[in-house]
Amino acid sequence: MWKFLLGAAVGYVLGARAGHERYEQLRRTYQRVADHPAVQGAAGVVRARVDEAVNGHRHADAAGEGARRRAGAVR
């Protein structure tokens, strides 16, 4: 527990010494990277894969059930 508190105190002091200028510099760098087209494209791919993993099975199950119903109605 003491190590955690010591680490938090050291981090706070170092962060306070870095000041607002360093914070703004880091924020601008983050924004520039986040707005880069390659990063945006990769984020879109990741979002699509997550959406497919979360919702894809539901859509596939619903489509399969509809096909089974139609096949039964034709017979």
N, C-alpha and C positions, 0 to 999 in steps of 0.2 A: 504494500500500500504506500509506503514511504517513497519507493522508487517512482511510482506513478505520480505522486504529488510533486516530487522534485522535478520530474520531467515536464510536468505541466507548468510549473513555475519558470523553469528555464525557457520553455517555449514561449511563454507569455512575455518574458523580459526581452528575448531576442526579437519577437514580433513587434513589440513596442519600439524597440530601437530601429527596426527597419523603417517604420513610419508609413505615412500615408502614400508617399511617392512610390515606394516599393509595391504597395498594395495595388495602386493604379497601374503600375507597369505590368504586374502579373495579370491583372484583369484585362488589360488591352491585349496581351499575348494570348490569353485564353480565348478572347472574342475573335481574334484574327484566325486562330486555329479552328475554332468551331464554325466559322463562316466559310472556310475553305471548301471549294466544290468537291474535292476528293473525300473530305470528312463527311460532308453532307450526303454524298452518294453511299458511303459505307454505312452511315446511320440509317439510311432508307432501306438498305438490304437487311440490316439487322432487325429493324422494325418489322419488315415483311416476314422474315423468318420466325420471329417471336409470335406475330399475329397468326401465322400458319400453324405453329406448334400449339398455340392456345385454342384457336378457333377452327383450325383445319379439320380436326377429327369430327367435330360437330357437323360441319358442312358435308364431309364425305359420308357420314352416317345418314344424314338427311337425304342426300342424293341417292344413296343405295336403297333406302327404304322406298323412295318414290319409284325407282325403277322396278323394284319387286312388286309394288302395287300395280303398276301398269302391265307388267308381265302376267300377273294373275288375272287382270281384267280382259286380256286378249284371249286367254284360253277359253 
